[in-house]
Amino acid sequence: MSIVKLARPEIQTMKPYEAAIQIDDTVRLNANESPEISPIGNFRRPLNRYPEVRPRGLQSKLADRFGCAPQQLLVTRGSSEAIDLLIRTFCAAGQDNIVTPTPSFSMYWHYARIQAATVIEVPTFAENDFAIDIDAVLAACKPSSKLVFVCSPNNPTGTPLSKDDIIRLLEGRDGKSAVVVDEAYVEFGSEGSVIDLVDHFPNLLVLRTLSKALGFAGARCGAVAGPEGVIRLLNAVQSPYALATPVVECVEDALAAEQLALAEKAVEKIVSERERIMSAIESYAFVSKVWPSQANFFLARFRDADGVMQHCAKNNVLLRHFGGALSDCIRITVGSASDNDCLLRALDTLTES
Ligand SMILES: Cc1ncc(COP(=O)(O)O)c(C=O)c1O
């Protein structure tokens, strides 16, 4: 059953912004642009002109890469923007909620708060390797739960969710909630994407990003894939001209076959480094647990997490420390071999102090 009817009623009837038409080789006096072309930058498209309202070429390329039809995908400013668009499209302020396992990616809370949507948290537990309990997620949902966010592999735990579990969640919330599967780190794991399920489950939305495996965090580019009707709504909500010309051109270049082959090699290196530093870190006496991870980071529990953070910072190595249930844990991003050696050298001196 289509989930378009779950969107805020005023969004369901909204039309996309009507931008000035853009036709090459015409005298363009319809968009209050400058006729002057700046010598700054070396782009294929002139920067005095607005970019396309939606970058259609890039949309096709990304759809191809991720495995869906172009009309099932919206290009966004990082997948962060997609989270924001989804919450604004589906949640009426002060009325609706999102459901998500915790701990998870803090942007779900951030954008929910901006939209005055509440967050129903479903705890996962360290003793259970932070496995997501699908029955508990389903039980936590209410009629006003418009979106269920599951991150797989999850940030900051590195835990993946199986395709079977995702299907159970989709079936359990059929016609009642959109299930948003955030695949920011999917390339580093073995579960693979569930984007192929978009054709079979009308309540599935999948988030992808170019910030992690492709190494283009600075370009701010991501995508949301899902049913055409929902993509149309998100398109109406997204700012016109959201993707700047330099970004579109840089990402088009990043999607060339030889660049993708390099990115694939980089992922292999990161995965092998992940295994190397995880086992090195496990061997320190002051580390009590390292959780398995399918991402480009992992979570470890330290006897004195604050002390480790300070010691590493003094040694020029920055790590990520969270509060609450994870206050004794640190999330470690897998860097280059030499970055990782810096971390291990810093930790070696902690053993000696
Ligand atoms: C789980 C998850 N989703 C989405 C994002 C957002 O990524 P971006 O906006 O760079 O695409 C991040 C970034 O760290 C993340 O960890």
PDBQT file of the ligand as one rigid body, heavy atoms in Angstrom, charges set to zero:
ROOT
HETATM    1  C1  LIG A 401      24.670   6.599   9.584  1.00  0.00    +0.000 C 
HETATM    2  C2  LIG A 401      24.917   7.846   8.853  1.00  0.00    +0.000 A 
HETATM    3  N1  LIG A 401      23.987   8.277   7.999  1.00  0.00    +0.000 NA
HETATM    4  C3  LIG A 401      24.148   9.405   7.315  1.00  0.00    +0.000 A 
HETATM    5  C4  LIG A 401      25.284  10.165   7.477  1.00  0.00    +0.000 A 
HETATM    6  C5  LIG A 401      25.360  11.451   6.744  1.00  0.00    +0.000 C 
HETATM    7  O1  LIG A 401      26.300  11.447   5.800  1.00  0.00    +0.000 OA
HETATM    8  P1  LIG A 401      26.367  12.576   4.667  1.00  0.00    +0.000 P 
HETATM    9  O2  LIG A 401      25.427  13.660   5.021  1.00  0.00    +0.000 OA
HETATM   10  O3  LIG A 401      27.779  13.023   4.685  1.00  0.00    +0.000 OA
HETATM   11  O4  LIG A 401      25.971  11.872   3.424  1.00  0.00    +0.000 OA
HETATM   12  C6  LIG A 401      26.285   9.762   8.355  1.00  0.00    +0.000 A 
HETATM   13  C7  LIG A 401      27.478  10.562   8.549  1.00  0.00    +0.000 C 
HETATM   14  O5  LIG A 401      28.329  10.346   9.376  1.00  0.00    +0.000 OA
HETATM   15  C8  LIG A 401      26.090   8.564   9.071  1.00  0.00    +0.000 A 
HETATM   16  O6  LIG A 401      26.976   8.112   9.950  1.00  0.00    +0.000 OA
ENDROOT
TORSDOF 0
